[in-house]
Amino acid sequence: MKFSFINGNGIKLLAAVLMVIDHIGAIFFPQIVWLRCVGRISFPLFAYMLAVGCKYTRNKVYRFLLLSAAAAICQSVYFAVTGSLRLNIFFTFALSALLIYCLRGLGDCIMRGAGALICLLPCMAFAGMVFLTYLLCSVSDINGVPFGVEYGFWGCMLPVFPAAADVALEISKAEIFPSLRRFACIFSFAAGLVLLSAFHSSVIQWYCMFSLVPLVFYNGMRGKLNLKYFFYIFYPAHLALFYLISLLI
């Protein structure tokens, strides 16, 4: 048996199952803490796969617009139900995607041997995006209405950690095995998980470190099925179903 045997679809399906467990705990059984603890593993798995997707996507603008559209649709429903302006996870990932695209733009300039002034543009774009993300995540309310970004600043930055490691290896042109490259990205990702957990308001966020276990067995392949749109639909669909059930019980 190969050491790395879980493909990208397997990682995302596992994350989806854990997300359902987390939301069952949040909506129906808030007193059962272990459901929320298990659910802490879901977000990092999706975050890591977002970093992978941002590397291989052919149409970056389309991917960002797709994330933004999903975020807007979910947010309109969420606001209508709760009256809260707290931004959903798709907004978090949209910001993450922009950060990664700016970082990869800088890496591409360096690898092409572009001049310092040319490299300065994507460098400034990345620094500006980090600053804007931090400012956005610092807002707690708008005219008294609760506001926030899901998982906060370090949640937005989490997918950037493995992307940064991958870009650094590309720039160095290091001749290493693909498995070692993935381990380098996972090691960088682990640093992001520590920061996310350390700055999170809940101590149970540290359970997210268990997400490293399935990632160690990730083989770098997408899988035979194209499930990209499934996950865009599954998130709002299962939340809507849970909300309807909560109204009936």
C-alpha positions, 0 to 999 in steps of 0.5 A: 500500500502506498503511503500517500493514498488519499486524493483531493476528493477524499480530503474534501469529502472527509471535510464535508462530513466533519462539517456536517457533524460540527453544524449538527452540534452547533444547531441541535446539540450545543451542549455536546462539546465533542461534536464541535471539537471534531468539527474543528478539523473540517475548515483546515482541510478545505483551506489546504485544498483551496491552496492546492486549487489556487495553484492549478486553476486555469481561470483565476478570475472565474474561481474568485468570482465563483467564490464571491457569488457563493458568498453573496448568495449564502450571506443574503440568506443568512442575513435574512434569517439571523440579521447578522452581517457576519461573513460566511466561510466563502468570503474567508476563502475569497480573501484567501484566494486573492492573497494567494494569487498576489503571492503567486504573481510575485513568485512568477515575476521572480522566476521570470527574472523580472526587474526589481520595479516589476516585482515590486508591484505584486509585492505591494499588492500582496502586502496591501491585501494582507493589510486590507484583510487585517482591517476587515477582520478587525471590524466587530460591528457596523452601526450596532449590527454584529459583523465579522469574518469567519475564522478571522484574520488567521483563518484567511491567512491559513491557505497562504501558508502552504502556498507560500512554501510551494512558491518558495520551493518553485523560486529556489528550483529545488529538485525534490520529490513531490512527496517531500514538497507536499510535506514542506507545504504541510509543515508550513500549514502546521505553523498556520494552524498554530497561529489560528488556534493561538489567536482564536477565542475558543480553546477547542480550536486546537483540535484543528491540529488533527487535520494534519493526519489526513493531509499526511496521506494526501497523494497530490491527485484530484481524483477521478470525479470532478466534485468542485461544484458539489461542494459549492452547493452542499454548504448552503444546502445542508445549512438550509436543511438544518434550519428547516428541521430546527423550525419543525422541532 
